[in-house]
């Protein structure tokens, strides 16, 4: 499906992308803690809402 060169490029690109994103996240970690505290509750509410929709679907269908 893919040539050897494409696979090598894809793997190297993925590794470089993960390293760069990880580095940038670590660099901005203090800003994230300062400006985005409390967002875990929004995430939990969103997951709960999706779970509630799925539960309703399985109960009524």
N, C-alpha and C positions, 0 to 999 in steps of 0.2 A: 504494500500500500504506500509506504514512504520509502524514499531512498535512504541509504546509509548517511549521506550528508545531511539530509533533512532531519533525521533522528538525532544526530549529534548536535546540530544547531538547536533543535527544540529542547534537548536536555540542558545544554549550556545556557540557553536563554532562560529557562525555568530557574536554574540554580542562581544565575546573576540577578534575576528579578526578585527572588526570595531574599537574597542577601541584601540587596539595596532597600527593599521595603522594610526588612527587619532593622537595618541600620537607621533608617529615617524614623521608624517608630520609636526606637530607643532614644534617639536624639530629641524627639518631641514629647517624651513621656511626662516630663514635669508640666508642660502646657496642657496635656490631656487631663492630668489629675486636677489641674486648677480650673479649667473651663468646662469640663465634661463630667464633673462629679454628679452622681445621682442618675445618670443615664441608664444604669443597670435596671432601674425600676421600669423605665420605658420599654426596654427590651423584654423584661419579664412579663409586662402587661401585654405586649404584642404577641408573645409566644402563647400566653394564656388565652388571648382572644382567638387565635388560630386554632388552638386545641378545643376551645368551646364550639367553634363553628364545625370542626370535624366531629365532635361528640354529638352535636345536634343532627348532623347529616346521618350518622350511623344509627341514631335512635329512631328517627322518623322515616328512614328509607330502608 
